[in-house]
Amino acid sequence: MIIVPVKEGENIERALKKFKRKAEKTGIIKEVRRRREFEKPSVTKRKAMQHAIYVNKLHQQED
């Protein structure tokens, strides 16, 4: 659980910004998005392979 200490009289927007920064550093947002729906391992592998092919084509085009 993320705890953000808020000082007396501190702006709520500033506290919210601290919370968002802390959540981003810990990777909670990515984890929540990843767990939103289950993805089969075969689908994950296929996506990774397609991404690798795409990146490889980009590198070949640069040369």
For each residue, the residues with C-beta under 8 A, 3 or more apart:
1:
2: 19 22 23 26 28
3:
4: 15 18 19 22
5:
6: 10 15
7: 10
8:
9:
10: 6 7 14 15
11: 14 15
12: 15 16
13: 16 17
14: 10 11 17 18
15: 4 6 10 11 12 18 19
16: 12 13 19 20
17: 13 14 20 21
18: 4 14 15 21 22
19: 2 4 15 16 22 23
20: 16 17 23 24
21: 17 18 24 25
22: 2 4 18 19 25 26
23: 2 19 20 26 28 29
24: 20 21 27 29
25: 21 22
26: 2 22 23
27: 24 30 31
28: 2 23 31 32
29: 23 24 32 33
30: 27 33 34
31: 27 28 34 35
32: 28 29 35 36
33: 29 30 36
34: 30 31
35: 31 32
36: 32 33
37:
38:
39: 43 44
40: 43 44
41: 44 45
42: 45 46
43: 39 40 46 47
44: 39 40 41 47 48
45: 41 42 48 49
46: 42 43 49 50
47: 43 44 50 51
48: 44 45 51 52
49: 45 46 52 53
50: 46 47 53 54
51: 47 48 54 55
52: 48 49 55 56
53: 49 50 56 57
54: 50 51 57 58
55: 51 52 58 59
56: 52 53 59 60
57: 53 54 60 61
58: 54 55 61 62
59: 55 56 62 63
60: 56 57 63
61: 57 58
62: 58 59
63: 59 60
